[in-house]
Amino acid sequence: ETRKEEIRLVMKWVEERLEESRVRIEARLRAMEEDIDKKAKNVAMDVNGIRKSMEKGDLSYRSFVENLGKDFSKRLTPNIENLQMILSATSEVVDESMDQEESHEVAR
């Protein structure tokens, strides 16, 4: 009878230790779940911030390229006209120079 009582007391003690362990494990798991949830929210916020930053950068880049094209076309037309005037004037000077050389050769 005493033996049965000892076994029953040991079993009760083991059950209590197991219950304490279970409670501690559950508390740790809840803390880990909360930590994981918090980190997941932070990652989601970071990803959202990165996405918004990329969108702003894309818009800024597109605007830059568009303005660059507009600026280029605004500058291109006057520059081509200036270049044509320079070429025309240069060819006139060259023509006059060649005419003068020919007239000098004829005079000799």
BALOBA-1460 file (C-alpha; in Angstrom, 3 decimals):
// residues 108
<rec num="1" residu="e" x="0.000" y="0.000" z="0.000"/>
<rec num="2" residu="t" x="2.848" y="2.408" z="0.834"/>
<rec num="3" residu="r" x="4.507" y="1.540" z="-2.424"/>
<rec num="4" residu="k" x="1.351" y="2.465" z="-4.339"/>
<rec num="5" residu="e" x="1.178" y="5.755" z="-2.445"/>
<rec num="6" residu="e" x="4.837" y="6.550" z="-3.276"/>
<rec num="7" residu="i" x="4.217" y="5.820" z="-6.955"/>
<rec num="8" residu="r" x="1.091" y="7.992" z="-6.900"/>
<rec num="9" residu="l" x="3.040" y="10.880" z="-5.275"/>
<rec num="10" residu="v" x="5.890" y="10.541" z="-7.803"/>
<rec num="11" residu="m" x="3.361" y="10.510" z="-10.662"/>
<rec num="12" residu="k" x="1.659" y="13.609" z="-9.263"/>
<rec num="13" residu="w" x="5.030" y="15.379" z="-8.922"/>
<rec num="14" residu="v" x="5.942" y="14.457" z="-12.554"/>
<rec num="15" residu="e" x="2.546" y="15.698" z="-13.778"/>
<rec num="16" residu="e" x="3.073" y="19.027" z="-11.985"/>
<rec num="17" residu="r" x="6.574" y="19.442" z="-13.496"/>
<rec num="18" residu="l" x="5.191" y="18.592" z="-16.943"/>
<rec num="19" residu="e" x="2.404" y="21.140" z="-16.549"/>
<rec num="20" residu="e" x="4.935" y="23.810" z="-15.460"/>
<rec num="21" residu="s" x="7.084" y="22.988" z="-18.489"/>
<rec num="22" residu="r" x="4.067" y="23.153" z="-20.792"/>
<rec num="23" residu="v" x="3.098" y="26.585" z="-19.411"/>
<rec num="24" residu="r" x="6.672" y="27.903" z="-19.833"/>
<rec num="25" residu="i" x="6.884" y="26.528" z="-23.397"/>
<rec num="26" residu="e" x="3.535" y="28.089" z="-24.350"/>
<rec num="27" residu="a" x="4.632" y="31.442" z="-22.896"/>
<rec num="28" residu="r" x="7.867" y="31.305" z="-24.930"/>
<rec num="29" residu="l" x="5.939" y="30.356" z="-28.073"/>
<rec num="30" residu="r" x="3.534" y="33.289" z="-27.609"/>
<rec num="31" residu="a" x="6.482" y="35.666" z="-27.135"/>
<rec num="32" residu="m" x="8.141" y="34.261" z="-30.284"/>
<rec num="33" residu="e" x="4.898" y="34.610" z="-32.261"/>
<rec num="34" residu="e" x="4.543" y="38.239" z="-31.138"/>
<rec num="35" residu="d" x="8.171" y="38.930" z="-32.085"/>
<rec num="36" residu="i" x="7.703" y="37.296" z="-35.500"/>
<rec num="37" residu="d" x="4.489" y="39.285" z="-36.106"/>
<rec num="38" residu="k" x="6.265" y="42.514" z="-35.157"/>
<rec num="39" residu="k" x="9.199" y="41.750" z="-37.470"/>
<rec num="40" residu="a" x="6.840" y="40.782" z="-40.310"/>
<rec num="41" residu="k" x="5.000" y="44.108" z="-39.940"/>
<rec num="42" residu="n" x="8.326" y="45.970" z="-40.006"/>
<rec num="43" residu="v" x="9.380" y="44.095" z="-43.149"/>
<rec num="44" residu="a" x="6.031" y="44.868" z="-44.783"/>
<rec num="45" residu="m" x="6.448" y="48.566" z="-43.930"/>
<rec num="46" residu="d" x="10.030" y="48.516" z="-45.291"/>
<rec num="47" residu="v" x="8.904" y="46.825" z="-48.513"/>
<rec num="48" residu="n" x="6.085" y="49.350" z="-48.899"/>
<rec num="49" residu="g" x="8.532" y="52.216" z="-48.339"/>
<rec num="50" residu="i" x="10.961" y="50.772" z="-50.876"/>
<rec num="51" residu="r" x="8.151" y="50.325" z="-53.414"/>
<rec num="52" residu="k" x="7.034" y="53.942" z="-52.964"/>
<rec num="53" residu="s" x="10.623" y="55.143" z="-53.231"/>
<rec num="54" residu="m" x="11.089" y="53.152" z="-56.446"/>
<rec num="55" residu="e" x="7.878" y="54.626" z="-57.884"/>
<rec num="56" residu="k" x="9.041" y="58.155" z="-57.053"/>
<rec num="57" residu="g" x="12.458" y="57.424" z="-58.546"/>
<rec num="58" residu="d" x="10.852" y="56.036" z="-61.702"/>
<rec num="59" residu="l" x="8.648" y="59.135" z="-62.076"/>
<rec num="60" residu="s" x="11.635" y="61.378" z="-61.453"/>
<rec num="61" residu="y" x="13.707" y="59.488" z="-64.048"/>
<rec num="62" residu="r" x="10.912" y="59.617" z="-66.632"/>
<rec num="63" residu="s" x="10.492" y="63.356" z="-66.030"/>
<rec num="64" residu="f" x="14.257" y="63.869" z="-66.354"/>
<rec num="65" residu="v" x="14.384" y="61.969" z="-69.659"/>
<rec num="66" residu="e" x="11.333" y="63.808" z="-70.995"/>
<rec num="67" residu="n" x="12.790" y="67.200" z="-70.053"/>
<rec num="68" residu="l" x="16.142" y="66.203" z="-71.509"/>
<rec num="69" residu="g" x="14.437" y="65.385" z="-74.813"/>
<rec num="70" residu="k" x="12.556" y="68.687" z="-74.808"/>
<rec num="71" residu="d" x="15.709" y="70.614" z="-73.948"/>
<rec num="72" residu="f" x="17.666" y="68.786" z="-76.651"/>
<rec num="73" residu="s" x="15.085" y="69.517" z="-79.331"/>
<rec num="74" residu="k" x="14.898" y="73.180" z="-78.263"/>
<rec num="75" residu="r" x="18.657" y="73.513" z="-78.552"/>
<rec num="76" residu="l" x="19.056" y="71.337" z="-81.618"/>
<rec num="77" residu="t" x="17.116" y="73.497" z="-84.098"/>
<rec num="78" residu="p" x="18.995" y="76.758" z="-83.367"/>
<rec num="79" residu="n" x="22.301" y="74.905" z="-83.326"/>
<rec num="80" residu="i" x="21.601" y="73.328" z="-86.705"/>
<rec num="81" residu="e" x="20.652" y="76.748" z="-88.089"/>
<rec num="82" residu="n" x="23.851" y="78.255" z="-86.663"/>
<rec num="83" residu="l" x="25.895" y="75.413" z="-88.093"/>
<rec num="84" residu="q" x="24.283" y="75.907" z="-91.517"/>
<rec num="85" residu="m" x="25.102" y="79.642" z="-91.382"/>
<rec num="86" residu="i" x="28.699" y="78.902" z="-90.391"/>
<rec num="87" residu="l" x="29.064" y="76.334" z="-93.159"/>
<rec num="88" residu="s" x="27.528" y="78.704" z="-95.675"/>
<rec num="89" residu="a" x="29.810" y="81.568" z="-94.606"/>
<rec num="90" residu="t" x="32.819" y="79.255" z="-94.607"/>
<rec num="91" residu="s" x="32.044" y="77.999" z="-98.088"/>
<rec num="92" residu="e" x="31.666" y="81.607" z="-99.306"/>
<rec num="93" residu="v" x="35.054" y="82.504" z="-97.807"/>
<rec num="94" residu="v" x="36.615" y="79.419" z="-99.380"/>
<rec num="95" residu="d" x="35.021" y="80.253" z="-102.729"/>
<rec num="96" residu="e" x="36.301" y="83.861" z="-102.570"/>
<rec num="97" residu="s" x="39.738" y="82.636" z="-101.568"/>
<rec num="98" residu="m" x="39.828" y="80.186" z="-104.478"/>
<rec num="99" residu="d" x="38.593" y="82.930" z="-106.869"/>
<rec num="100" residu="q" x="41.379" y="85.247" z="-105.690"/>
<rec num="101" residu="e" x="43.978" y="82.514" z="-106.185"/>
<rec num="102" residu="e" x="42.687" y="81.849" z="-109.677"/>
<rec num="103" residu="s" x="42.765" y="85.547" z="-110.561"/>
<rec num="104" residu="h" x="46.339" y="85.817" z="-109.206"/>
<rec num="105" residu="e" x="47.369" y="82.827" z="-111.321"/>
<rec num="106" residu="v" x="45.728" y="84.314" z="-114.379"/>
<rec num="107" residu="a" x="47.498" y="87.641" z="-113.710"/>
<rec num="108" residu="r" x="50.869" y="85.946" z="-113.609"/>
